Amino acid sequence: MSTGEVSDRELRLMRMRSQRLLPGSELKSVAAAASKALAIQAQDVPAAALGVRARTAGLTAERARRQAARDSVCRSWLMRNTIFLFASRELAWMRPLLASRPLALAERRLRDLGGSKVAEEVLAELPALLARGPLERSALRAMLAERGATEAGIFYWVPHLAALRGILVARPALDNRQRFVAAPPDEPLDREAALARLGRRYLESHGPATPEDLAYWAKMPKGEARLAFEAAGKTVPLATERGVMVAPAWATTPPGLDERPFVRLLGWFDHYLLSWKRRDLTLPGSAESKVSYSRGVIAPTAFADGLGFATWRIERGEPAIEVVVQPFDRLPRGARPGLEREVAEIGRFLEADASLRIAR
């Protein structure tokens, strides 16, 4: 165990390491990135691809897209009624453990929309259809329309409900054209074993953290989150500037700190901003309002040593792209080289010449 109190900077870097966002911790495949992060936010496919980019080494967007067509990867709705990129083997045990609360919400929304009867009719037909092969999103929409369900809300909640019941997932997982296939078979675990695995895997991918962080991320009762931490195996309490947190026994030493800040450009809805109960560790002062848009949209954000300092966007030309960085105030001292490195990496991932522009 490390001695002394873990500083906020050290805590941020430890969490970035857990999320495979530090040099030397990156992975080689989409499935490995999704698994080691436990899940990657995937409401928006290009944003999910950027989440993969930040957690892997050597992939391009096209190679990532091809890998995401394999059985080892899928997108599915689960925690917080949000769609995530999963390693299929992780979803196989997580869905049975965590689906009950989002499932109740999905069923209630369909009742409110008057779509429950139609939804149940369609869901009863889906297993046989999916056994024959992939089902296009447009085909599912047509099935609902044939029964008079043309409202957009019903069409949104039906595949959502089917995913939560373990009927379907979306694959290829990084294609904008959504196609549904049969969900991976559930891995049979009793609840106690599943909670222990969740506690261990959450700490491996998000530690140092608290049970309240897990309860927020998984939308589960705090008592169950505490049980998950207690059953997680070899863990260590760490004194931090924000109170006692827990980390796996092998991950209690903060990463080495360079004089220059380590810079990362993370995309829309990135997991690094959305996986702990509080954001004030990673966003300074009034920055929350600059990053969080209406209806829960989280803007692409630039981080120095895990602390947000700007939003950013890609402006496309032919054949080049320009990465435009809009600082909240000013660039952190020494951040420019790291920014330039990240812009070059985004260009390599997208297979385009990339340049940096700082917006004033």
C-alpha positions in Angstrom: 0.0 0.0 0.0 1.2 3.5 -0.8 1.9 5.7 2.2 0.5 9.2 2.8 -2.5 10.7 1.2 -3.2 10.3 -2.5 -3.5 13.8 -4.1 -6.2 14.7 -6.6 -3.7 14.6 -9.4 -2.5 11.2 -8.4 -6.1 10.0 -8.1 -7.0 11.2 -11.5 -4.0 9.5 -13.1 -4.8 6.2 -11.2 -8.3 6.3 -12.6 -7.0 7.0 -16.1 -4.6 4.0 -15.7 -7.6 1.8 -14.7 -9.4 3.0 -17.8 -6.4 2.2 -20.0 -5.9 5.9 -20.9 -2.2 6.2 -19.8 0.8 5.3 -22.0 1.7 1.7 -21.6 -1.8 0.7 -20.4 -3.4 0.7 -23.9 -4.8 -2.5 -25.4 -4.6 -4.1 -28.8 -8.2 -4.8 -29.8 -11.8 -3.4 -29.5 -12.9 -6.4 -27.4 -10.0 -5.9 -25.0 -10.7 -2.2 -24.7 -14.4 -2.7 -24.0 -13.6 -5.5 -21.5 -10.9 -3.7 -19.5 -13.0 -0.5 -19.3 -16.0 -2.9 -18.4 -18.1 -1.0 -20.9 -17.6 2.1 -23.2 -20.4 4.7 -23.6 -21.8 4.2 -27.1 -24.9 6.3 -27.6 -23.1 7.8 -30.6 -21.0 5.4 -32.8 -18.3 7.8 -33.9 -17.9 8.8 -30.2 -17.6 5.1 -29.2 -14.9 4.7 -31.9 -13.0 7.6 -30.3 -13.4 5.9 -26.9 -11.8 2.8 -28.4 -9.0 4.9 -30.0 -8.1 6.4 -26.6 -7.8 3.0 -25.0 -5.9 1.1 -27.7 -2.6 1.3 -29.5 -2.1 0.9 -33.3 -5.8 0.5 -34.4 -7.3 2.7 -37.1 -11.0 3.5 -37.3 -11.5 1.0 -40.1 -9.6 -1.8 -38.3 -11.7 -1.1 -35.2 -14.9 -1.2 -37.3 -13.9 -4.6 -38.7 -13.1 -6.0 -35.3 -16.4 -4.7 -33.9 -18.2 -6.9 -36.4 -17.0 -10.0 -34.6 -19.0 -12.0 -32.1 -16.7 -10.9 -29.3 -18.1 -7.4 -29.3 -21.6 -5.9 -29.3 -23.6 -2.8 -28.3 -26.5 -3.1 -25.9 -28.6 -1.1 -23.5 -28.0 -1.7 -19.9 -26.9 0.6 -17.0 -28.8 3.9 -16.8 -30.9 2.8 -19.8 -28.0 3.8 -22.0 -26.4 1.9 -24.9 -22.8 0.7 -24.3 -20.1 -1.0 -26.2 -19.4 -4.4 -24.5 -17.2 -7.4 -24.8 -19.8 -10.0 -25.3 -18.4 -12.2 -22.5 -18.9 -9.3 -20.1 -22.5 -8.6 -21.1 -23.3 -12.3 -20.6 -22.9 -12.0 -16.8 -23.6 -8.2 -16.4 -27.1 -8.2 -18.0 -28.7 -10.8 -15.7 -27.3 -8.9 -12.7 -28.1 -5.3 -13.6 -31.1 -5.4 -16.0 -34.0 -5.4 -13.6 -34.1 -1.6 -12.9 -33.6 -0.4 -16.4 -36.0 -3.1 -17.6 -38.8 -1.8 -15.3 -38.3 1.7 -16.7 -38.4 0.5 -20.3 -41.6 -1.4 -19.6 -43.2 1.6 -17.9 -42.3 3.9 -20.8 -43.9 1.5 -23.3 -47.0 1.4 -21.1 -47.1 5.2 -21.0 -46.9 5.3 -24.8 -49.6 2.7 -25.3 -47.1 0.3 -26.9 -47.0 -2.6 -24.5 -49.2 -5.0 -26.4 -47.5 -4.4 -29.7 -44.1 -4.7 -28.1 -44.9 -8.0 -26.5 -46.1 -9.4 -29.9 -42.9 -8.3 -31.6 -40.7 -9.5 -28.9 -42.3 -13.0 -29.0 -41.3 -13.2 -32.7 -37.8 -11.9 -32.5 -35.9 -15.0 -31.2 -37.0 -17.1 -34.3 -36.2 -14.2 -36.7 -32.8 -13.7 -35.1 -32.0 -17.4 -35.3 -32.2 -17.0 -39.1 -29.7 -14.2 -39.2 -29.2 -10.4 -38.6 -32.3 -8.2 -38.5 -32.1 -4.7 -40.0 -33.3 -1.8 -37.9 -35.6 -0.9 -40.8 -37.2 -4.4 -40.7 -37.9 -4.0 -37.0 -39.5 -0.6 -37.6 -41.7 -2.2 -40.3 -42.8 -5.0 -37.9 -44.0 -2.3 -35.5 -45.6 -0.2 -38.3 -47.6 -3.2 -39.6 -49.2 -3.3 -36.1 -50.0 0.4 -36.1 -47.1 1.4 -33.9 -45.5 4.3 -35.8 -44.6 6.5 -32.9 -40.8 7.1 -32.6 -40.9 6.6 -28.8 -42.2 3.0 -29.2 -39.6 2.2 -31.9 -36.9 3.4 -29.5 -38.1 1.4 -26.5 -38.8 -1.9 -28.2 -35.2 -2.9 -29.1 -34.1 -1.4 -25.8 -36.5 -3.7 -24.0 -35.4 -6.7 -26.1 -31.8 -6.0 -25.2 -32.6 -5.8 -21.5 -34.4 -9.1 -21.7 -31.4 -10.8 -23.4 -33.0 -11.2 -26.8 -30.8 -9.0 -29.0 -27.8 -6.9 -29.3 -26.5 -4.5 -32.0 -23.7 -5.8 -34.2 -21.5 -4.8 -36.1 -21.0 -2.7 -33.0 -19.2 0.3 -34.7 -21.4 0.7 -37.7 -23.8 3.6 -38.0 -26.2 1.3 -39.8 -27.8 -0.5 -36.8 -28.4 -4.2 -37.2 -29.6 -6.6 -34.6 -28.4 -10.2 -33.8 -29.2 -12.7 -31.1 -27.8 -11.7 -27.7 -24.9 -13.8 -26.2 -26.1 -16.6 -23.9 -26.2 -15.6 -20.3 -23.4 -16.8 -18.1 -25.1 -18.6 -15.1 -23.9 -17.0 -11.8 -25.7 -16.8 -8.5 -26.2 -13.2 -7.3 -23.5 -13.4 -4.7 -20.9 -14.5 -7.2 -22.1 -12.0 -9.7 -21.8 -9.1 -7.2 -18.3 -10.2 -6.3 -17.3 -10.2 -9.9 -18.8 -6.8 -10.4 -17.0 -5.3 -7.4 -13.7 -6.7 -8.6 -14.1 -5.7 -12.2 -15.4 -2.3 -11.4 -12.4 -1.6 -9.2 -10.0 -3.0 -11.8 -11.5 -0.6 -14.4 -12.4 2.4 -12.3 -10.5 2.3 -9.0 -9.7 4.0 -6.7 -13.5 4.4 -6.1 -16.2 4.1 -3.5 -19.3 1.9 -3.2 -21.3 5.1 -4.0 -19.4 5.4 -7.3 -20.4 1.8 -8.2 -24.0 2.4 -7.1 -24.1 5.5 -9.4 -22.5 3.8 -12.4 -24.6 0.6 -12.2 -27.8 2.2 -10.9 -27.9 -0.4 -8.1 -28.8 -0.1 -4.4 -25.9 1.3 -2.3 -26.2 -1.7 0.0 -25.5 -4.1 -2.9 -22.6 -2.0 -4.1 -21.1 -2.2 -0.6 -21.5 -6.0 -0.7 -19.9 -6.1 -4.1 -16.8 -4.2 -2.8 -16.6 -6.4 0.3 -16.7 -9.6 -1.9 -14.3 -8.2 -4.5 -11.2 -10.0 -3.3 -7.8 -8.4 -2.5 -8.5 -4.7 -2.2 -6.8 -1.9 -0.2 -8.3 1.3 1.3 -6.5 4.4 0.2 -6.5 7.8 2.0 -7.2 10.5 -0.6 -7.9 14.2 -0.5 -11.6 13.2 -0.9 -11.8 10.6 1.8 -11.1 6.8 1.9 -11.4 5.0 -1.4 -10.7 1.4 -2.5 -8.3 0.0 -5.1 -7.2 -3.4 -6.1 -4.2 -4.5 -4.0 -1.9 -4.4 -7.1 -2.9 -0.9 -8.2 -2.2 1.2 -5.1 0.9 3.1 -6.3 0.2 6.2 -8.3 1.7 6.5 -11.8 5.0 8.4 -12.1 4.4 12.1 -12.6 6.2 14.0 -15.4 6.8 17.7 -15.3 4.8 18.2 -18.4 1.1 17.3 -18.1 -0.2 14.1 -19.9 -2.8 15.2 -22.4 -5.8 13.2 -23.7 -8.6 14.2 -26.1 -11.6 12.2 -25.2 -14.8 12.1 -27.3 -18.6 12.7 -26.7 -19.9 10.9 -23.6 -16.6 9.4 -22.7 -16.7 6.9 -19.9 -13.9 8.8 -18.0 -16.4 11.6 -17.2 -19.4 9.5 -16.6 -18.3 6.6 -14.4 -18.1 8.1 -10.9 -20.7 9.9 -8.8 -18.9 13.2 -8.8 -17.3 15.1 -11.6 -15.6 17.9 -9.7 -12.4 15.8 -9.6 -12.1 15.9 -13.4 -13.8 19.2 -14.2 -12.7 22.5 -12.6 -15.1 25.1 -11.3 -17.7 26.2 -13.9 -16.4 23.9 -16.6 -19.4 21.5 -16.0 -21.7 23.9 -17.9 -19.3 24.1 -20.8 -19.0 20.4 -21.1 -22.6 19.3 -20.3 -25.1 20.3 -23.0 -28.9 20.0 -23.0 -30.5 16.5 -22.7 -27.4 15.0 -21.1 -25.0 15.5 -24.0 -21.4 15.5 -22.9 -19.0 17.3 -25.2 -15.6 16.1 -26.4 -13.2 17.2 -23.7 -9.4 17.7 -23.4 -7.7 16.6 -20.2 -4.3 17.4 -18.8 -3.3 14.9 -16.1 -7.0 13.9 -16.0 -8.3 17.4 -15.4 -10.5 18.9 -18.1 -9.2 22.2 -19.6 -11.0 22.5 -23.0 -13.7 21.2 -25.3 -12.7 20.2 -28.8 -14.2 19.3 -32.2 -13.1 17.9 -35.6 -13.6 20.1 -38.6 -13.3 18.1 -41.8 -11.8 19.2 -45.1 -10.6 17.3 -48.1 -8.6 15.2 -47.3 -7.4 16.8 -44.1 -9.0 17.4 -40.7 -8.6 20.2 -38.2 -8.8 19.6 -34.5 -10.2 22.8 -32.9 -9.5 23.1 -29.2 -11.5 25.7 -27.2 -9.9 26.2 -23.7 -12.1 27.0 -20.7 -9.5 29.7 -19.8 -6.0 29.1 -21.1 -3.9 26.1 -22.0 -2.2 24.4 -19.0 1.5 25.2 -18.9 3.4 22.6 -21.0 0.3 21.1 -22.6 1.0 22.1 -26.2 3.3 19.2 -27.1 0.8 16.7 -25.6 -2.0 18.3 -27.6 0.0 18.1 -30.8 0.7 14.4 -30.1 -3.0 13.6 -29.5 -4.0 15.5 -32.7 -1.5 13.4 -34.7 -2.9 10.2 -33.1 -6.4 11.2 -34.0 -5.3 11.8 -37.6 -3.6 8.4 -37.7 -6.7 6.7 -36.3 -8.9 8.4 -38.9 -6.3 8.0 -41.6 -6.3 11.7 -42.4 -3.8 14.5 -42.2 -4.6 16.4 -39.0 -3.7 19.9 -37.7 -4.3 21.7 -34.4 -6.0 25.0 -34.0 -6.5 26.7 -30.6 -9.8 28.7 -30.6 -9.7 32.0 -28.7 
